[in-house]
Amino acid sequence: MSDTASTVTASPLPPLATQAERLIELGVHKVARLPADDLRTFAENAGHGDGDTLLAVHPDRAPASVLAPLIRRDGKSGFVVSDMFDVDRFAPCAVELPDAPLYLIAGLDRGDHMTNWSPDEALPALTKADRTPLLLTEGIHWVLQQPAVLERNRCFMTVGSRLRKANGTMDARTPAIWISNGTGRDGRERRDAPKVGWCWWGNRHTWLGIASATSRRD
């Protein structure tokens, strides 16, 4: 396993006002039952963002199943794997979200330095480094605003979202965002499309980082 120090892996994010317009263009404000001007006002009051801040809609307002198809890569829409029909039941775990429909995430890191770490190994290391794991919806927001962050063989897990089963134990799956090879149930037509899938909590993957951030605020 590689060093746990955070590594910036992306170019600066667009200004918050631009991010707001992007979400409005995609119709996310309608999904979230928010007037478009609420996004504009929030972004204006939050300032420029300094290229290090992501505007996100609370997952209760805009679930992953709705956001995923809005991602585009090489003209192809994103999708959720067929055996993750319960994707919207993956909720924040060990993550405190602002109690607001819109919030900001700072210090994003794709987690390339944590490739070949399992989520089980990575989460304590992130906590020790005062970092917080990304939620699946936050990861999707990131790709919506900065598509280049999703690179073949350099994709990421979003271990802040987990599913608690009826018996109280945690589901062993953890959500991830990567690029489809068009094999198996994905179908050839989905080759190179953005893909929301899952990995086992205890498994390592050489091509999946563990995405994280420094803070959230409303």
Secondary structure, DSSP 4 states (H G I P E B T S, - for coil): ----S----SPPPPPHHHHHHHHHHHTHHHHTT--HHHHHHHHHHH---TTSEEEEE-TTTS-HHHHGGG-EETTEE-EE-TT-TTGGG-EE-S-PPPSSSEEEEES-B--GGGTT--HHHHHHHHHHTT-EEPPHHHHHHHHHH-GGG-BTTBEEE-TTEE-B-TTSPBPSEEEEEEE--S-GGG-GGGTT-EEEEEEETT---TTEEE-EESEEE-
